[in-house]
Amino acid sequence: MTDVRRYFLHLGLRAILLCGLLPFAFSASAQDKTEAALVDPIKAGQRLATCGHSFHMFMPPILADLTRKAEINDHMQLAASSIGGSRIIQHWDVADEKNEVKKHLRSGKVDVLTLSPIFLPDPGIEQFVDLALEHNKEIRIVIQPIWLRFDIYEPTTPPELRRPKTVDHDKMNGEQLRALHEPYFKSMDEMISGLNQKHGKTVGYEVPAAQAIIALREKIIAGQAPGLKSQKDLFTDATGHGTPPLKTLVSYSNFAVIYRRSPIGLPVPEELKRARLGDQEEKLNKLLQEIAWAEVLRHPLSGVKAAASK
């Protein structure tokens, strides 16, 4: 082989190697930018659209109150679709002429779409994600799993037992509740990770509200939740609909994920005041804030890193 041929062969091999490495370089650069963004709180008011049921739809007005208290300007709830006990596909199937969420997504003006699925699979999630990204490449899809209704995991419970006549919310401890929720949490994590993998970037984020509720129930069991004497104090019925402390905790969790900001230090929201806790109100508010923030920081799909400031 002549020196000239060796030279050009060497150049060709270098080109092949560089082509192979370039995607990794760009990928690393994109990852660095993503990581950098996740440590900074979002200061601008976000424009939201929401689809959900009674374990989620109380959140938007409480979130609006929290943003006012946090002095976040221009927060807006552009559209909301509320269907009791619904899967996301039911919101997707609402006729286009009546579907305000789809209408606003097509405008490209929605910054955050919040969804609350019950159990998976739920094809409506992916359909909403595809539509949202088609019109706004930077939109974030914030997904809030539920806390298990009736304190049972319905997919593995015989149909005749899925709506028990009586439920004792004080029956289980934190370890038992986590074990019960584990397959459900796993399915949600896998679904959101799959969405991100499909789109080649982080588009889906998880709100660990149900995890926060379990942590609060543990505090109640330990006698460390001011103003709350039993786990039953969190629920209005056997299904698991929430009282003001539970709704406030869930809303703090959503606030922390949507704004990548700690709720610790915010004044007592109007929702929690409805609990009439007297001199325990401020103490419980602080505990709810601390639990929500800790669970959001702990969850790998929340999109929030420990360096995020208040």
C-alpha positions as CSV (number, residue, x, y, z in Angstrom):
1,M,0.0,0.0,0.0
2,T,1.4,3.4,-1.0
3,D,1.8,6.3,1.5
4,V,-0.9,8.2,-0.4
5,R,-3.4,5.3,-0.1
6,R,-2.5,4.9,3.6
7,Y,-3.1,8.6,4.2
8,F,-6.6,8.6,2.6
9,L,-7.5,5.3,4.4
10,H,-6.5,7.0,7.7
11,L,-8.7,10.0,6.9
12,G,-11.6,7.7,6.0
13,L,-11.3,5.8,9.3
14,R,-11.2,9.0,11.2
15,A,-14.3,10.2,9.4
16,I,-16.2,7.0,10.3
17,L,-15.2,7.3,13.9
18,L,-16.3,10.9,14.1
19,C,-19.6,10.2,12.5
20,G,-20.2,7.5,15.1
21,L,-19.3,9.7,18.0
22,L,-21.1,12.8,16.9
23,P,-24.6,11.6,17.9
24,F,-23.2,10.8,21.4
25,A,-21.7,14.2,21.6
26,F,-24.9,15.9,20.6
27,S,-26.8,13.6,23.0
28,A,-24.5,14.5,25.9
29,S,-24.8,18.2,25.1
30,A,-28.6,17.9,25.0
31,Q,-28.6,16.0,28.3
32,D,-26.4,18.6,29.9
33,K,-28.8,21.3,28.8
34,T,-31.7,19.3,30.2
35,E,-30.0,18.7,33.5
36,A,-29.1,22.5,33.8
37,A,-32.8,23.4,33.1
38,L,-34.1,21.1,35.8
39,V,-32.2,22.8,38.6
40,D,-33.8,26.2,37.9
41,P,-37.3,27.0,39.1
42,I,-39.8,28.2,36.4
43,K,-40.5,31.9,37.2
44,A,-42.9,32.7,34.3
45,G,-46.6,31.9,34.8
46,Q,-47.6,28.8,32.9
47,R,-50.7,28.3,30.7
48,L,-52.4,25.0,31.6
49,A,-54.9,22.6,30.1
50,T,-56.1,19.7,32.3
51,C,-58.0,16.4,31.9
52,G,-59.0,14.4,34.9
53,H,-61.5,13.2,37.4
54,S,-62.4,13.9,41.0
55,F,-58.9,12.9,42.3
56,H,-57.4,15.6,40.2
57,M,-59.8,18.3,39.1
58,F,-59.9,20.1,42.5
59,M,-56.2,20.9,41.9
60,P,-56.4,23.7,39.2
61,P,-58.1,26.3,41.4
62,I,-55.9,25.5,44.4
63,L,-52.8,25.8,42.2
64,A,-54.0,29.2,41.0
65,D,-54.2,30.2,44.6
66,L,-50.7,28.9,45.3
67,T,-49.3,30.8,42.3
68,R,-50.8,34.1,43.6
69,K,-49.3,33.4,47.0
70,A,-46.0,32.7,45.4
71,E,-46.2,35.9,43.4
72,I,-46.0,34.1,40.1
73,N,-47.6,36.3,37.5
74,D,-49.7,35.3,34.5
75,H,-50.5,31.8,35.6
76,M,-53.6,30.7,33.5
77,Q,-55.9,27.7,33.3
78,L,-56.8,27.8,29.6
79,A,-59.0,24.7,29.5
80,A,-60.2,21.8,31.7
81,S,-62.1,18.6,31.0
82,S,-63.7,17.0,34.0
83,I,-65.3,13.5,33.8
84,G,-66.0,11.5,37.0
85,G,-64.0,8.3,37.3
86,S,-62.6,8.8,33.9
87,R,-59.7,7.4,31.8
88,I,-57.9,9.8,29.6
89,I,-59.3,8.2,26.5
90,Q,-62.7,9.5,27.5
91,H,-61.5,13.1,27.4
92,W,-59.9,12.4,24.0
93,D,-63.2,11.0,22.7
94,V,-65.1,14.2,23.5
95,A,-66.4,15.6,20.2
96,D,-64.0,18.1,18.7
97,E,-66.5,20.9,18.6
98,K,-66.9,20.5,22.4
99,N,-63.3,19.6,23.2
100,E,-61.8,22.7,24.7
101,V,-58.5,20.9,25.7
102,K,-57.9,19.9,22.1
103,K,-58.8,23.3,20.8
104,H,-56.2,25.0,23.1
105,L,-53.5,22.4,22.3
106,R,-54.0,23.1,18.6
107,S,-53.4,26.8,19.3
108,G,-49.9,26.0,20.5
109,K,-50.4,28.3,23.5
110,V,-50.5,25.6,26.2
111,D,-47.3,25.3,28.3
112,V,-48.3,22.4,30.5
113,L,-50.9,19.7,29.9
114,T,-51.9,17.9,33.2
115,L,-53.4,14.4,33.0
116,S,-54.5,12.0,35.7
117,P,-55.0,8.5,34.5
118,I,-56.5,5.8,36.6
119,F,-55.1,2.4,35.4
120,L,-53.1,1.5,32.3
121,P,-53.1,1.0,29.4
122,D,-54.9,4.2,28.5
123,P,-54.4,5.1,24.8
124,G,-55.7,8.6,25.4
125,I,-52.5,9.6,27.0
126,E,-50.3,9.0,24.0
127,Q,-52.9,10.6,21.7
128,F,-53.0,13.8,23.7
129,V,-49.2,13.8,23.9
130,D,-48.8,13.5,20.1
131,L,-51.3,16.3,19.5
132,A,-49.7,18.6,22.1
133,L,-46.2,18.1,20.7
134,E,-47.4,18.6,17.1
135,H,-48.4,22.2,18.0
136,N,-45.8,23.0,20.7
137,K,-42.5,21.2,20.8
138,E,-41.7,22.6,24.2
139,I,-44.9,21.6,26.0
140,R,-44.6,19.6,29.2
141,I,-47.0,16.7,30.0
142,V,-47.4,16.5,33.7
143,I,-49.0,13.2,34.8
144,Q,-50.5,12.6,38.3
145,P,-51.3,9.0,39.2
146,I,-54.1,8.5,41.7
147,W,-53.9,7.1,45.3
148,L,-55.7,3.7,45.2
149,R,-59.4,3.9,45.5
150,F,-60.9,1.9,48.5
151,D,-57.3,1.1,49.5
152,I,-57.2,-1.7,47.0
153,Y,-55.4,-2.3,43.7
154,E,-58.4,-2.9,41.5
155,P,-56.7,-4.7,38.5
156,T,-55.8,-7.5,40.8
157,T,-59.0,-7.5,42.9
158,P,-61.9,-9.7,42.0
159,P,-64.7,-7.6,40.5
160,E,-67.2,-8.4,43.3
161,L,-64.7,-6.9,45.8
162,R,-63.8,-3.7,44.0
163,R,-66.4,-1.6,45.7
164,P,-66.4,-2.9,49.3
165,K,-69.3,-1.8,51.5
166,T,-67.0,-0.7,54.2
167,V,-63.4,0.5,54.1
168,D,-61.2,1.1,57.1
169,H,-58.6,3.7,56.0
170,D,-56.8,3.2,59.4
171,K,-56.3,-0.5,58.7
172,M,-52.9,-0.3,56.8
173,N,-49.5,1.1,57.6
174,G,-47.1,2.8,55.3
175,E,-45.2,-0.3,54.4
176,Q,-48.5,-2.1,53.4
177,L,-49.7,0.9,51.4
178,R,-46.4,1.1,49.5
179,A,-46.5,-2.6,48.7
180,L,-50.1,-2.2,47.5
181,H,-49.3,0.8,45.3
182,E,-46.0,-0.6,44.0
183,P,-47.3,-2.3,40.8
184,Y,-49.4,0.7,39.9
185,F,-46.5,3.1,40.4
186,K,-44.3,0.8,38.3
187,S,-46.8,0.8,35.5
188,M,-46.9,4.6,35.5
189,D,-43.1,5.0,35.6
190,E,-42.7,2.6,32.7
191,M,-45.4,4.4,30.7
192,I,-43.9,7.9,31.2
193,S,-40.3,6.6,30.5
194,G,-41.7,5.0,27.3
195,L,-43.2,8.3,26.2
196,N,-39.9,10.0,26.7
197,Q,-38.0,7.3,24.9
198,K,-40.4,7.5,22.0
199,H,-40.0,11.2,21.5
200,G,-36.2,11.2,22.1
201,K,-36.5,13.8,24.9
202,T,-38.2,14.4,28.2
203,V,-41.8,15.4,27.5
204,G,-43.6,13.5,30.4
205,Y,-43.2,14.3,34.1
206,E,-44.7,12.5,37.1
207,V,-46.3,14.1,40.1
208,P,-45.7,11.8,43.1
209,A,-48.9,13.0,44.9
210,A,-50.0,9.4,45.9
211,Q,-46.5,8.8,47.4
212,A,-46.9,12.0,49.3
213,I,-50.2,10.9,50.7
214,I,-48.7,7.6,51.9
215,A,-45.9,9.6,53.6
216,L,-48.6,11.8,55.3
217,R,-50.5,8.7,56.4
218,E,-47.3,7.5,58.1
219,K,-47.0,10.8,59.9
220,I,-50.6,10.5,61.1
221,I,-49.9,6.9,62.4
222,A,-46.9,8.3,64.2
223,G,-48.9,11.1,65.8
224,Q,-46.8,13.7,63.9
225,A,-49.4,15.4,61.8
226,P,-50.8,18.4,63.5
227,G,-54.6,18.5,63.6
228,L,-55.0,15.1,62.1
229,K,-55.9,12.3,64.5
230,S,-56.4,9.4,62.1
231,Q,-56.0,8.5,58.4
232,K,-59.7,8.8,58.0
233,D,-59.3,12.5,58.4
234,L,-57.9,12.6,54.9
235,F,-60.9,11.1,53.2
236,T,-64.6,12.1,52.8
237,D,-65.7,8.6,51.8
238,A,-64.7,4.9,51.3
239,T,-63.6,5.7,47.7
240,G,-60.9,8.0,48.9
241,H,-62.1,11.5,47.9
242,G,-60.0,14.0,49.7
243,T,-60.6,16.4,52.6
244,P,-58.8,19.9,52.5
245,P,-55.5,18.6,53.9
246,L,-55.3,15.9,51.2
247,K,-56.3,18.3,48.4
248,T,-53.7,20.8,49.6
249,L,-51.0,18.2,49.7
250,V,-51.8,17.0,46.2
251,S,-51.8,20.6,44.9
252,Y,-48.5,21.3,46.6
253,S,-47.1,18.3,44.7
254,N,-48.4,19.6,41.4
255,F,-47.1,23.1,42.1
256,A,-43.6,21.7,42.8
257,V,-43.5,19.7,39.6
258,I,-45.1,22.4,37.3
259,Y,-42.9,25.2,38.6
260,R,-39.9,23.2,39.8
261,R,-40.1,25.2,43.0
262,S,-40.4,24.4,46.6
263,P,-43.7,25.2,48.2
264,I,-42.1,25.5,51.6
265,G,-42.8,28.9,53.1
266,L,-46.0,29.7,51.2
267,P,-48.9,31.1,53.2
268,V,-51.8,28.8,54.1
269,P,-53.9,28.3,51.0
270,E,-57.6,29.0,51.1
271,E,-58.4,25.3,50.7
272,L,-56.6,24.3,53.9
273,K,-58.3,27.0,55.8
274,R,-61.6,25.1,55.2
275,A,-60.3,22.4,57.5
276,R,-60.7,24.8,60.5
277,L,-57.6,23.5,62.3
278,G,-57.1,26.5,64.6
279,D,-53.6,26.8,66.0
280,Q,-52.6,23.6,64.2
281,E,-53.2,25.1,60.7
282,E,-49.8,26.7,60.2
283,K,-48.0,23.6,61.5
284,L,-49.9,21.2,59.3
285,N,-49.4,23.5,56.3
286,K,-45.6,23.4,56.8
287,L,-45.7,19.6,57.1
288,L,-47.7,19.3,53.9
289,Q,-45.2,21.5,52.1
290,E,-42.2,19.6,53.4
291,I,-43.7,16.2,52.4
292,A,-44.7,17.3,48.9
293,W,-41.2,18.8,48.2
294,A,-39.4,15.8,49.6
295,E,-41.4,13.3,47.4
296,V,-41.0,15.5,44.3
297,L,-37.2,15.7,44.9
298,R,-37.1,11.9,45.5
299,H,-39.0,10.9,42.3
300,P,-36.7,10.4,39.3
301,L,-39.5,11.4,36.8
302,S,-40.6,14.6,38.5
303,G,-38.2,16.7,36.5
304,V,-37.0,18.5,39.7
305,K,-33.4,18.4,41.0
306,A,-32.3,19.0,44.5
307,A,-30.5,22.2,43.6
308,A,-33.8,23.9,42.6
309,S,-34.4,27.0,44.8
310,K,-37.6,28.1,46.4
